[in-house]
Amino acid sequence: SLDLSKSAKGLGIPFKTGMSLKMHAQNREGGIHGKRAQIIFLDDAYLPSRAEKNIETLLNVDHTPFILA
């Protein structure tokens, strides 16, 4: 969950780009413990209430094992 559309998108967009490039490289090298990894990016528009909702979605719907941002 990060800002991809509002006041802090200047930080969020480069973070997303960098993490995507790193994950792509990691998957090319065999993934993590032999499994391909996927990153889910959700725009929270730098709003705490949206960030909270995004985290709930990541945990309860997507069942992500960890959160980076």
N, CA, C and O atoms as a DFTB+ gen file, in Angstrom:
276 C
 N C O
     1  1       0.847      -1.163       0.000
     2  2       0.000       0.000       0.000
     3  2       0.893       1.226       0.000
     4  3       1.697       1.424       0.910
     5  1       0.745       2.033      -1.017
     6  2       1.557       3.221      -1.135
     7  2       0.835       4.244      -2.007
     8  3      -0.132       3.925      -2.699
     9  1       1.330       5.478      -1.957
    10  2       0.712       6.536      -2.742
    11  2       1.202       6.445      -4.186
    12  3       2.389       6.609      -4.467
    13  1       0.273       6.185      -5.085
    14  2       0.585       6.132      -6.512
    15  2      -0.148       7.219      -7.289
    16  3      -0.035       7.282      -8.513
    17  1      -0.906       8.084      -6.590
    18  2      -1.742       9.035      -7.322
    19  2      -1.832      10.444      -6.736
    20  3      -2.348      11.340      -7.403
    21  1      -1.362      10.663      -5.547
    22  2      -1.560      11.977      -4.910
    23  2      -0.226      12.620      -4.539
    24  3       0.743      12.506      -5.290
    25  1      -0.167      13.286      -3.404
    26  2       0.954      14.146      -3.029
    27  2       2.300      13.430      -2.883
    28  3       3.340      14.038      -3.135
    29  1       2.306      12.179      -2.489
    30  2       3.567      11.450      -2.297
    31  2       3.850      10.466      -3.430
    32  3       4.675       9.565      -3.273
    33  1       3.174      10.627      -4.570
    34  2       3.405       9.701      -5.675
    35  2       4.835       9.793      -6.204
    36  3       5.326       8.853      -6.830
    37  1       5.503      10.919      -5.957
    38  2       6.900      11.050      -6.347
    39  2       7.799      10.069      -5.621
    40  3       8.895       9.772      -6.096
    41  1       7.365       9.568      -4.496
    42  2       8.075       8.522      -3.761
    43  2       7.511       7.146      -4.091
    44  3       8.259       6.181      -4.248
    45  1       6.177       7.064      -4.195
    46  2       5.517       5.775      -4.411
    47  2       5.813       5.151      -5.763
    48  3       6.072       3.951      -5.850
    49  1       5.779       5.949      -6.810
    50  2       5.990       5.403      -8.160
    51  2       7.410       4.863      -8.334
    52  3       7.565       3.749      -8.833
    53  1       8.465       5.610      -7.940
    54  2       9.811       5.027      -8.046
    55  2      10.004       3.778      -7.175
    56  3      10.704       2.845      -7.568
    57  1       9.370       3.770      -5.978
    58  2       9.438       2.583      -5.117
    59  2       8.822       1.392      -5.830
    60  3       9.398       0.305      -5.837
    61  1       7.654       1.589      -6.431
    62  2       6.978       0.512      -7.159
    63  2       7.844       0.023      -8.320
    64  3       7.985      -1.182      -8.527
    65  1       8.411       0.940      -9.061
    66  2       9.267       0.572     -10.194
    67  2      10.470      -0.238      -9.733
    68  3      10.790      -1.275     -10.315
    69  1      11.132       0.237      -8.691
    70  2      12.313      -0.465      -8.177
    71  2      11.988      -1.844      -7.645
    72  3      12.709      -2.804      -7.919
    73  1      10.905      -1.950      -6.884
    74  2      10.522      -3.253      -6.341
    75  2      10.106      -4.220      -7.457
    76  3      10.399      -5.414      -7.387
    77  1       9.433      -3.708      -8.473
    78  2       9.035      -4.555      -9.599
    79  2      10.258      -5.083     -10.339
    80  3      10.311      -6.260     -10.695
    81  1      11.235      -4.219     -10.572
    82  2      12.463      -4.643     -11.249
    83  2      13.203      -5.691     -10.427
    84  3      13.677      -6.688     -10.971
    85  1      13.304      -5.467      -9.119
    86  2      13.992      -6.419      -8.246
    87  2      13.272      -7.763      -8.218
    88  3      13.920      -8.807      -8.279
    89  1      11.938      -7.754      -8.129
    90  2      11.190      -9.004      -8.077
    91  2      11.302      -9.754      -9.399
    92  3      11.414     -10.979      -9.414
    93  1      11.272      -9.021     -10.506
    94  2      11.432      -9.656     -11.811
    95  2      12.797     -10.349     -11.892
    96  3      12.896     -11.482     -12.363
    97  1      13.835      -9.669     -11.435
    98  2      15.174     -10.254     -11.434
    99  2      15.240     -11.471     -10.520
   100  3      15.836     -12.488     -10.876
   101  1      14.628     -11.368      -9.342
   102  2      14.620     -12.487      -8.387
   103  2      13.917     -13.703      -8.987
   104  3      14.393     -14.829      -8.848
   105  1      12.792     -13.476      -9.649
   106  2      12.067     -14.586     -10.270
   107  2      12.858     -15.213     -11.410
   108  3      12.792     -16.424     -11.618
   109  1      13.601     -14.403     -12.147
   110  2      14.459     -14.941     -13.222
   111  2      15.533     -15.861     -12.649
   112  3      15.973     -16.803     -13.307
   113  1      15.950     -15.577     -11.415
   114  2      16.992     -16.372     -10.763
   115  2      16.422     -17.556      -9.985
   116  3      17.155     -18.216      -9.249
   117  1      15.148     -17.830     -10.135
   118  2      14.561     -18.990      -9.475
   119  2      13.551     -18.666      -8.405
   120  3      13.010     -19.572      -7.771
   121  1      13.286     -17.394      -8.189
   122  2      12.272     -17.014      -7.215
   123  2      12.797     -17.006      -5.793
   124  3      13.988     -16.800      -5.557
   125  1      11.908     -17.230      -4.858
   126  2      12.255     -17.279      -3.442
   127  2      11.961     -18.688      -2.956
   128  3      10.816     -19.139      -2.973
   129  1      13.004     -19.371      -2.526
   130  2      12.901     -20.780      -2.126
   131  2      12.270     -21.609      -3.248
   132  3      11.466     -22.507      -2.997
   133  1      12.657     -21.285      -4.510
   134  2      12.194     -22.051      -5.660
   135  2      10.800     -21.706      -6.153
   136  3      10.293     -22.355      -7.068
   137  1      10.172     -20.696      -5.564
   138  2       8.824     -20.314      -5.979
   139  2       8.832     -18.884      -6.518
   140  3       9.503     -18.004      -5.978
   141  1       8.065     -18.672      -7.604
   142  2       7.913     -17.325      -8.150
   143  2       7.154     -16.462      -7.141
   144  3       6.186     -16.898      -6.518
   145  1       7.616     -15.255      -7.008
   146  2       6.972     -14.321      -6.087
   147  2       6.210     -13.264      -6.876
   148  3       6.547     -12.964      -8.021
   149  1       5.198     -12.714      -6.260
   150  2       4.379     -11.679      -6.875
   151  2       4.217     -10.539      -5.877
   152  3       4.031     -10.767      -4.682
   153  1       4.288      -9.317      -6.380
   154  2       4.037      -8.159      -5.528
   155  2       2.683      -7.579      -5.905
   156  3       2.365      -7.427      -7.085
   157  1       1.903      -7.261      -4.905
   158  2       0.614      -6.604      -5.112
   159  2       0.769      -5.165      -4.637
   160  3       1.074      -4.922      -3.469
   161  1       0.563      -4.226      -5.527
   162  2       0.630      -2.806      -5.191
   163  2      -0.780      -2.245      -5.133
   164  3      -1.553      -2.408      -6.078
   165  1      -1.121      -1.590      -4.037
   166  2      -2.418      -0.942      -3.886
   167  2      -2.192       0.540      -3.594
   168  3      -1.382       0.894      -2.738
   169  1      -2.906       1.396      -4.304
   170  2      -2.799       2.836      -4.123
   171  2      -3.610       3.273      -2.904
   172  3      -4.812       3.020      -2.828
   173  1      -2.947       3.925      -1.958
   174  2      -3.675       4.442      -0.794
   175  2      -3.808       5.964      -0.830
   176  3      -4.369       6.559       0.090
   177  1      -3.288       6.602      -1.901
   178  2      -3.394       8.053      -2.076
   179  2      -2.890       8.826      -0.856
   180  3      -3.302       9.961      -0.617
   181  1      -2.004       8.208      -0.095
   182  2      -1.416       8.813       1.106
   183  2      -2.478       9.144       2.149
   184  3      -2.352      10.118       2.892
   185  1      -3.523       8.324       2.195
   186  2      -4.595       8.489       3.172
   187  2      -4.569       7.317       4.149
   188  3      -4.688       6.168       3.723
   189  1      -4.417       7.576       5.444
   190  2      -4.354       6.491       6.419
   191  2      -5.549       5.537       6.350
   192  3      -5.377       4.326       6.489
   193  1      -6.752       6.065       6.139
   194  2      -7.934       5.192       6.102
   195  2      -7.880       4.239       4.908
   196  3      -8.281       3.081       5.023
   197  1      -7.388       4.715       3.766
   198  2      -7.250       3.829       2.604
   199  2      -6.115       2.838       2.811
   200  3      -6.216       1.679       2.409
   201  1      -5.041       3.290       3.434
   202  2      -3.927       2.383       3.719
   203  2      -4.402       1.246       4.619
   204  3      -4.064       0.085       4.389
   205  1      -5.184       1.581       5.642
   206  2      -5.717       0.557       6.546
   207  2      -6.598      -0.438       5.783
   208  3      -6.479      -1.648       5.973
   209  1      -7.468       0.067       4.934
   210  2      -8.338      -0.810       4.136
   211  2      -7.499      -1.689       3.203
   212  3      -7.792      -2.874       3.038
   213  1      -6.469      -1.120       2.600
   214  2      -5.595      -1.900       1.719
   215  2      -4.887      -3.023       2.475
   216  3      -4.782      -4.144       1.979
   217  1      -4.404      -2.713       3.674
   218  2      -3.719      -3.733       4.483
   219  2      -4.690      -4.849       4.845
   220  3      -4.330      -6.025       4.791
   221  1      -5.910      -4.493       5.213
   222  2      -6.924      -5.507       5.518
   223  2      -7.186      -6.389       4.294
   224  3      -7.330      -7.605       4.421
   225  1      -7.246      -5.779       3.123
   226  2      -7.442      -6.541       1.885
   227  2      -6.263      -7.470       1.633
   228  3      -6.450      -8.639       1.294
   229  1      -5.060      -6.955       1.796
   230  2      -3.874      -7.788       1.568
   231  2      -3.848      -8.991       2.512
   232  3      -3.495     -10.097       2.104
   233  1      -4.213      -8.776       3.746
   234  2      -4.182      -9.858       4.729
   235  2      -5.358     -10.820       4.598
   236  3      -5.171     -12.036       4.643
   237  1      -6.565     -10.288       4.437
   238  2      -7.764     -11.118       4.502
   239  2      -8.272     -11.639       3.164
   240  3      -8.941     -12.671       3.123
   241  1      -7.971     -10.953       2.083
   242  2      -8.431     -11.384       0.766
   243  2      -7.293     -12.036      -0.013
   244  3      -7.434     -13.138      -0.544
   245  1      -6.166     -11.335      -0.068
   246  2      -5.018     -11.848      -0.829
   247  2      -4.173     -12.821      -0.021
   248  3      -3.379     -13.565      -0.596
   249  1      -4.325     -12.833       1.295
   250  2      -3.584     -13.735       2.197
   251  2      -2.076     -13.631       1.987
   252  3      -1.371     -14.639       1.946
   253  1      -1.599     -12.405       1.857
   254  2      -0.169     -12.185       1.658
   255  2       0.595     -12.566       2.927
   256  3       0.127     -12.287       4.031
   257  1       1.766     -13.199       2.785
   258  2       2.522     -13.598       3.958
   259  2       3.326     -12.457       4.598
   260  3       3.728     -12.569       5.756
   261  1       3.564     -11.362       3.863
   262  2       4.254     -10.224       4.438
   263  2       3.935      -8.958       3.660
   264  3       3.493      -9.010       2.512
   265  1       4.166      -7.819       4.305
   266  2       3.859      -6.519       3.722
   267  2       5.137      -5.678       3.736
   268  3       5.834      -5.591       4.747
   269  1       5.422      -5.063       2.585
   270  2       6.651      -4.269       2.453
   271  2       6.444      -2.791       2.727
   272  3       7.337      -2.138       3.266
   273  1       5.307      -2.257       2.376
   274  2       5.121      -0.797       2.536
   275  2       3.683      -0.526       2.952
   276  3       3.303       0.630       3.143
